[in-house]
């Protein structure tokens, strides 16, 4: 997986969140994807403006000493969501960064 890609939520999915977990429904299909609390956080951060690496770093700040586990979890969730069509992989940000 290229951690410098920008994962973005694909169109055609509806999200239903309950108690921090999420069900993603493909509109027009009977398929759903269940995301636990960690998966839900990762899903929300996949906005097309952050790289996979940035998502890993952002989450890892909250779990000192667990960086390797965080990286493995983010990679696994992103790969699952890409495989199921819920995420698109962009090679550049969806929106250009704001001028500083």
Secondary structure, DSSP 8 states (H G I E B T S, - for coil): --TTSEEEE-SSEEEEEETTEEEEEETTSS-EEEE-HHHHHHHHH-BSSS-HHHHHHHHHTTSTT-HHHHHHHHHHHHHHHHHTTSEEEESS-SS-----
